Amino acid sequence: MAVKSLQMEAPDALEQIVAQADPALDSSVAAEIERLLRTRGAPFVRFEKTLMPQMQARFGVTEEQMGTLEAKELAAMKKRCSSCSEAARCWQALRGGESAEQCRELCPNADTFERL
């Protein structure tokens, strides 16, 4: 119910919760967020702004390294992330502290992160 309230009344706050991927988040809240991500029930959550920076960090890629990308390549990365069907798994992996190697299996930008 709390997630539903956030979704309706404070979508920015819910987006922040997704961006933090806090492993200590209440399990029932986490399960509801995972459901929303899996079913695309939170279209206001911009994965390229919430999940991609965390995945970038997981791969050890700095902002300076990201700055070396051409605008077209960065736009393609953002598009892949925003349309990714693995958002719930991604969020679970980030919350669970999975390694870059483990995240590689689900991240559509893994090749680029590894190249950087």
C-alpha positions in Angstrom: 0.0 0.0 0.0 2.9 2.4 0.8 4.3 1.9 -2.7 1.0 2.5 -4.3 0.7 5.8 -2.4 4.1 6.8 -3.5 3.3 5.9 -7.0 0.2 8.1 -7.0 1.3 10.9 -4.8 5.1 11.1 -4.9 6.5 9.4 -8.0 9.8 11.3 -7.6 10.2 9.8 -4.1 9.6 6.3 -5.5 12.1 7.0 -8.3 14.6 7.9 -5.6 14.0 4.7 -3.8 14.6 2.8 -7.0 17.8 4.8 -7.6 19.1 4.0 -4.1 18.5 0.2 -4.4 19.0 0.0 -0.7 19.5 -3.6 0.4 17.9 -2.8 3.8 14.6 -1.8 2.3 11.6 -3.5 3.8 11.1 -6.8 2.0 7.4 -6.2 1.3 8.1 -2.7 -0.1 11.0 -4.2 -2.2 8.7 -6.9 -3.5 6.1 -4.4 -4.6 8.7 -2.3 -6.3 10.1 -5.3 -8.1 6.5 -6.1 -9.3 6.1 -2.6 -10.6 9.4 -2.8 -12.4 8.6 -6.2 -13.9 5.2 -5.2 -15.1 6.2 -1.7 -16.2 3.8 -0.3 -13.7 6.1 2.6 -12.9 6.6 4.4 -16.2 7.8 7.5 -14.5 10.9 5.6 -13.2 13.6 6.5 -15.7 15.9 3.5 -15.7 18.7 5.5 -17.5 18.7 7.9 -14.5 18.1 5.4 -11.7 19.5 2.0 -12.6 22.1 2.8 -15.3 24.3 5.0 -13.0 24.4 2.2 -10.4 25.2 -0.4 -13.0 27.9 1.9 -14.3 29.4 2.0 -10.8 29.1 -1.7 -10.5 31.3 -2.1 -13.5 33.7 0.4 -12.1 33.1 3.0 -14.8 33.7 6.6 -13.9 31.9 9.7 -15.1 35.1 10.7 -16.8 35.1 7.4 -18.7 31.5 7.9 -19.7 32.4 11.3 -20.9 34.6 9.8 -23.6 31.6 8.3 -25.3 30.2 9.9 -28.4 26.8 11.5 -27.9 25.2 8.9 -30.2 26.7 6.0 -28.3 25.6 7.4 -24.9 22.1 8.0 -26.3 22.0 4.4 -27.5 23.0 3.2 -24.0 20.3 5.2 -22.4 17.7 3.9 -24.8 18.8 0.3 -24.2 18.5 0.9 -20.5 15.1 2.7 -20.6 13.6 -0.1 -22.7 15.2 -3.0 -20.9 12.9 -5.8 -19.9 15.2 -6.9 -17.1 14.6 -3.8 -14.8 13.3 -5.9 -11.9 16.2 -8.3 -12.1 18.6 -5.4 -12.5 17.3 -3.7 -9.4 17.4 -7.0 -7.4 21.0 -7.6 -8.5 22.0 -4.1 -7.5 20.2 -4.4 -4.1 21.8 -7.8 -3.6 25.4 -6.5 -4.3 25.9 -8.8 -7.2 29.2 -8.5 -9.0 29.7 -7.0 -12.5 30.3 -10.5 -13.7 26.9 -11.6 -12.4 25.2 -8.4 -13.7 26.8 -8.9 -17.2 24.2 -11.6 -17.9 21.3 -9.1 -17.7 22.7 -5.7 -18.5 22.3 -4.6 -22.2 25.1 -2.1 -21.7 27.6 -4.6 -20.2 29.8 -4.7 -23.3 30.2 -0.9 -23.3 30.8 -0.7 -19.6 33.5 -3.4 -19.9 35.1 -1.7 -22.9 35.4 1.6 -20.9 
